[in-house]
Amino acid sequence: MLPPISSIGSLPSIDHLSLNSTVKAADGGEFAKLFQSTIQQVAHTQASADTAVKNFLNGDGGELHSTVLATQKADLEFDMFLQVRNKVVSAYQEVMKIQL
């Protein structure tokens, strides 16, 4: 008889700080610095959008159109970052397929 399956618990949250430490550990030179700064920029834009939404919901002077623009900017920036990451991973996979 098989033993019962145990719970694995909750998954740890992924935040930009853990991604930054991963990039620093790789020490990939200029690409790693560019990647790290891009992650920080995306995280900063998302934090700004979160602040704009909170200010709007709390009635602290946030206007609807500026709040929507901030959230759309954060969404577009994240989508662009994700597409660039996908292209980099795809290029890496193609390079790894090359036979010497």
MIDOSE-1310 file (N, C-alpha, C; in nm, 2 decimals, decimal comma, always signed):
residues 100
mlpp	+0,08/-0,12/+0,00/+0,00/+0,00/+0,00/+0,09/+0,12/+0,00; +0,05/+0,23/-0,07/+0,12/+0,35/-0,08/+0,10/+0,44/+0,04; +0,20/+0,51/+0,08/+0,18/+0,61/+0,19/+0,09/+0,72/+0,14; +0,02/+0,79/+0,24/-0,07/+0,90/+0,20/+0,02/+1,02/+0,15
issi	-0,04/+1,10/+0,06/+0,03/+1,22/+0,01/+0,02/+1,33/+0,12; +0,14/+1,38/+0,15/+0,14/+1,49/+0,25/+0,13/+1,62/+0,18; +0,08/+1,72/+0,26/+0,07/+1,85/+0,21/+0,20/+1,92/+0,19; +0,22/+1,99/+0,08/+0,35/+2,06/+0,06/+0,34/+2,20/+0,11
gslp	+0,23/+2,25/+0,16/+0,22/+2,38/+0,22/+0,20/+2,48/+0,11; +0,21/+2,61/+0,15/+0,19/+2,72/+0,06/+0,33/+2,74/-0,01; +0,31/+2,79/-0,14/+0,43/+2,83/-0,21/+0,48/+2,96/-0,17; +0,62/+2,98/-0,17/+0,67/+3,11/-0,13/+0,64/+3,21/-0,23
sidh	+0,61/+3,34/-0,19/+0,58/+3,44/-0,29/+0,71/+3,49/-0,36; +0,69/+3,52/-0,48/+0,81/+3,57/-0,56/+0,80/+3,72/-0,56; +0,90/+3,78/-0,52/+0,90/+3,93/-0,52/+1,03/+3,97/-0,59; +1,04/+4,10/-0,62/+1,15/+4,15/-0,70/+1,28/+4,14/-0,62
lsln	+1,28/+4,13/-0,49/+1,40/+4,12/-0,41/+1,47/+3,98/-0,43; +1,39/+3,88/-0,44/+1,45/+3,74/-0,46/+1,50/+3,73/-0,60; +1,43/+3,80/-0,70/+1,48/+3,79/-0,83/+1,62/+3,87/-0,84; +1,63/+3,98/-0,77/+1,75/+4,06/-0,77/+1,87/+3,98/-0,72
stvk	+1,84/+3,90/-0,61/+1,95/+3,83/-0,55/+1,99/+3,71/-0,65; +1,90/+3,66/-0,72/+1,93/+3,55/-0,82/+2,02/+3,61/-0,93; +1,98/+3,73/-0,98/+2,06/+3,79/-1,08/+2,20/+3,82/-1,03; +2,21/+3,87/-0,91/+2,35/+3,90/-0,85/+2,43/+3,78/-0,84
aadg	+2,37/+3,67/-0,80/+2,44/+3,54/-0,79/+2,50/+3,49/-0,92; +2,43/+3,52/-1,03/+2,47/+3,47/-1,16/+2,59/+3,55/-1,21; +2,61/+3,67/-1,17/+2,72/+3,76/-1,21/+2,75/+3,75/-1,36; +2,64/+3,78/-1,44/+2,65/+3,77/-1,58/+2,71/+3,90/-1,65
gefa	+2,76/+3,99/-1,58/+2,82/+4,11/-1,64/+2,72/+4,22/-1,67; +2,74/+4,28/-1,79/+2,65/+4,39/-1,83/+2,50/+4,34/-1,85; +2,48/+4,22/-1,90/+2,35/+4,18/-1,92/+2,28/+4,16/-1,79; +2,34/+4,11/-1,69/+2,28/+4,09/-1,56/+2,25/+4,22/-1,50
klfq	+2,33/+4,32/-1,52/+2,30/+4,46/-1,46/+2,18/+4,52/-1,53; +2,18/+4,50/-1,66/+2,06/+4,55/-1,74/+1,93/+4,48/-1,70; +1,94/+4,35/-1,68/+1,83/+4,27/-1,64/+1,78/+4,31/-1,50; +1,87/+4,33/-1,41/+1,84/+4,37/-1,28/+1,78/+4,51/-1,27
stiq	+1,83/+4,60/-1,35/+1,77/+4,74/-1,35/+1,63/+4,74/-1,41; +1,61/+4,65/-1,51/+1,48/+4,64/-1,57/+1,38/+4,58/-1,47; +1,42/+4,48/-1,40/+1,33/+4,42/-1,30/+1,29/+4,53/-1,19; +1,39/+4,61/-1,15/+1,37/+4,71/-1,05/+1,27/+4,82/-1,11
qvah	+1,29/+4,85/-1,24/+1,20/+4,95/-1,30/+1,06/+4,90/-1,31; +1,04/+4,78/-1,35/+0,90/+4,72/-1,35/+0,84/+4,71/-1,22; +0,92/+4,67/-1,12/+0,87/+4,67/-0,98/+0,83/+4,81/-0,93; +0,91/+4,91/-0,96/+0,88/+5,05/-0,92/+0,75/+5,10/-0,99
tqas	+0,74/+5,07/-1,11/+0,61/+5,11/-1,18/+0,49/+5,04/-1,13; +0,50/+4,91/-1,09/+0,39/+4,84/-1,03/+0,36/+4,90/-0,89; +0,46/+4,94/-0,82/+0,44/+4,99/-0,68/+0,38/+5,13/-0,70; +0,41/+5,21/-0,80/+0,35/+5,34/-0,82/+0,20/+5,32/-0,86
adta	+0,17/+5,22/-0,94/+0,03/+5,20/-0,97/-0,05/+5,16/-0,85; +0,01/+5,07/-0,77/-0,06/+5,03/-0,64/-0,08/+5,15/-0,55; +0,01/+5,24/-0,54/+0,00/+5,36/-0,46/-0,11/+5,45/-0,52; -0,12/+5,46/-0,65/-0,22/+5,54/-0,72/-0,36/+5,49/-0,69
vknf	-0,37/+5,35/-0,70/-0,50/+5,29/-0,67/-0,54/+5,31/-0,53; -0,45/+5,29/-0,43/-0,48/+5,31/-0,29/-0,52/+5,45/-0,26; -0,45/+5,55/-0,32/-0,49/+5,69/-0,30/-0,62/+5,72/-0,36; -0,66/+5,66/-0,47/-0,79/+5,69/-0,53/-0,90/+5,63/-0,44
lngd	-0,88/+5,50/-0,40/-0,98/+5,44/-0,32/-1,00/+5,50/-0,18; -0,89/+5,56/-0,13/-0,90/+5,63/+0,00/-0,95/+5,77/-0,01; -0,96/+5,82/-0,13/-1,00/+5,96/-0,15/-0,90/+6,06/-0,12; -0,77/+6,02/-0,13/-0,66/+6,11/-0,10/-0,62/+6,20/-0,22
ggel	-0,71/+6,24/-0,30/-0,68/+6,33/-0,41/-0,64/+6,26/-0,54; -0,65/+6,13/-0,55/-0,62/+6,06/-0,68/-0,73/+6,07/-0,77; -0,71/+6,10/-0,90/-0,81/+6,11/-1,00/-0,82/+5,98/-1,07; -0,94/+5,96/-1,13/-0,97/+5,83/-1,19/-0,88/+5,81/-1,32
hstv	-0,87/+5,91/-1,40/-0,79/+5,89/-1,52/-0,64/+5,87/-1,50; -0,59/+5,94/-1,40/-0,45/+5,92/-1,37/-0,42/+5,78/-1,30; -0,52/+5,73/-1,23/-0,51/+5,60/-1,17/-0,51/+5,49/-1,28; -0,60/+5,51/-1,37/-0,61/+5,41/-1,48/-0,49/+5,42/-1,57
latq	-0,44/+5,53/-1,59/-0,31/+5,55/-1,67/-0,20/+5,48/-1,60; -0,19/+5,49/-1,47/-0,08/+5,43/-1,40/-0,09/+5,28/-1,40; -0,21/+5,23/-1,39/-0,22/+5,08/-1,39/-0,20/+5,03/-1,53; -0,24/+5,10/-1,63/-0,22/+5,05/-1,77/-0,07/+5,06/-1,80
kadl	+0,00/+5,16/-1,76/+0,14/+5,17/-1,78/+0,22/+5,05/-1,72; +0,18/+5,02/-1,59/+0,24/+4,91/-1,52/+0,21/+4,78/-1,59; +0,09/+4,76/-1,64/+0,05/+4,64/-1,71/+0,13/+4,63/-1,84; +0,14/+4,73/-1,92/+0,21/+4,73/-2,05/+0,36/+4,70/-2,02
efdm	+0,41/+4,77/-1,92/+0,56/+4,75/-1,90/+0,59/+4,61/-1,86; +0,50/+4,55/-1,77/+0,52/+4,41/-1,73/+0,51/+4,32/-1,85; +0,41/+4,34/-1,94/+0,39/+4,26/-2,06/+0,51/+4,27/-2,15; +0,56/+4,38/-2,17/+0,68/+4,40/-2,25/+0,80/+4,33/-2,19
flqv	+0,82/+4,34/-2,06/+0,93/+4,27/-2,00/+0,91/+4,12/-2,01; +0,79/+4,07/-2,00/+0,76/+3,93/-2,01/+0,79/+3,88/-2,16; +0,76/+3,96/-2,26/+0,78/+3,92/-2,39/+0,93/+3,92/-2,42; +1,01/+4,01/-2,37/+1,15/+4,02/-2,39/+1,22/+3,90/-2,32
rnkv	+1,17/+3,87/-2,20/+1,22/+3,75/-2,13/+1,20/+3,62/-2,21; +1,08/+3,61/-2,27/+1,05/+3,49/-2,35/+1,14/+3,48/-2,47; +1,17/+3,59/-2,53/+1,26/+3,59/-2,65/+1,40/+3,56/-2,61; +1,44/+3,60/-2,49/+1,58/+3,57/-2,45/+1,59/+3,42/-2,41
vsay	+1,48/+3,37/-2,35/+1,48/+3,22/-2,32/+1,48/+3,14/-2,45; +1,40/+3,18/-2,55/+1,40/+3,12/-2,67/+1,53/+3,12/-2,74; +1,60/+3,23/-2,74/+1,73/+3,24/-2,81/+1,83/+3,15/-2,73; +1,82/+3,15/-2,60/+1,91/+3,06/-2,52/+1,89/+2,92/-2,56
qevm	+1,76/+2,88/-2,57/+1,73/+2,74/-2,61/+1,79/+2,71/-2,75; +1,78/+2,80/-2,84/+1,83/+2,78/-2,98/+1,98/+2,76/-2,97; +2,05/+2,84/-2,89/+2,20/+2,83/-2,89/+2,24/+2,70/-2,83; +2,16/+2,65/-2,73/+2,19/+2,53/-2,66/+2,17/+2,41/-2,76
kiql	+2,09/+2,42/-2,86/+2,06/+2,32/-2,96/+2,18/+2,30/-3,06; +2,26/+2,40/-3,07/+2,37/+2,40/-3,17/+2,47/+2,29/-3,13; +2,50/+2,21/-3,23/+2,60/+2,10/-3,21/+2,74/+2,15/-3,25; +2,83/+2,12/-3,17/+2,97/+2,15/-3,21/+3,04/+2,04/-3,27
